[in-house]
């Protein structure tokens, strides 16, 4: 099977720092893949909050993650401070991709690249919704 390759965006529009907790460590003694997905979830929530949104309300629509990809680069260990940078790209009529770069702030070493595909969702109608134009304009203004 060919390996996954995530393209690094030219510009990241948000960053946050999250420490690796003891509960993020797996039996191999390093950051577990399930915890990495939880960490990027936290970064996404912080990013949306920074823009004045939540996962359940982006200009009246919620978001649903439809896929995720993680490309591991190096290990992370308990106590490491992660710098998570966020970019948004590849808009479609109903969604976009959010790209994350996780770097060990202590050593400057890249831990992982990740990407989550999201679609906008109307929970009352139980169906996808168009990308909110104001959200897209905010992202384009940051790029």
LINTAZI-V579093 format. One record per residue. PHI is phi in degrees with one decimal (none if undefined). Layout:
<<PHI> <PHI>>
This chain:
<<none> <-67.6> <-73.1> <-78.1> <-131.6> <-94.0> <-73.2> <-76.4> <-62.4> <-67.0> <-141.9> <-100.4> <-107.2> <-156.9> <-145.3> <-150.0> <-116.9> <-137.4> <-79.3> <-81.0> <-89.7> <-61.8> <-73.0> <-86.8> <-90.1> <-99.1> <-64.1> <-81.6> <85.2> <-133.8> <-56.0> <-81.2> <-64.0> <-66.2> <-70.2> <-62.0> <-63.0> <-65.5> <-66.0> <-70.8> <-62.0> <-59.5> <-62.5> <-63.4> <-62.2> <-63.3> <-61.3> <-61.7> <-60.0> <-58.9> <-86.8> <91.1> <-120.0> <-135.0> <-67.4> <-97.4> <-150.7> <-114.7> <55.3> <96.1> <-109.6> <-90.8> <-123.9> <-130.9> <-80.4> <-102.9> <-163.1> <-149.0> <-137.5> <-129.2> <-112.4> <-80.4> <-114.6> <-159.3> <-79.3> <-121.4> <-127.5> <-51.7> <92.8> <-64.4> <-93.7> <-96.9> <-97.9> <-110.4> <-103.6> <-125.3> <-134.3> <-126.7> <-153.6> <52.9> <-66.2> <-120.3> <-67.1> <-124.1> <-165.7> <-165.8> <-107.8> <-114.8> <-110.5> <-127.5> <-115.1> <-107.2> <-124.6> <-71.3> <-63.8> <-68.0> <-121.1> <71.4> <-94.0> <-70.8> <-92.0> <-165.5> <-113.7> <-140.7> <-144.5> <-122.0> <-89.4> <-124.8> <-124.1> <-87.4> <-140.0> <-95.6> <-71.6> <-68.4> <-89.2> <57.3> <-151.1> <-63.4> <-130.7> <-65.4> <-58.6> <-62.0> <-61.5> <-67.0> <-60.5> <-61.7> <-63.9> <-60.6> <-64.7> <-61.0> <-68.1> <-84.0> <-79.2>>
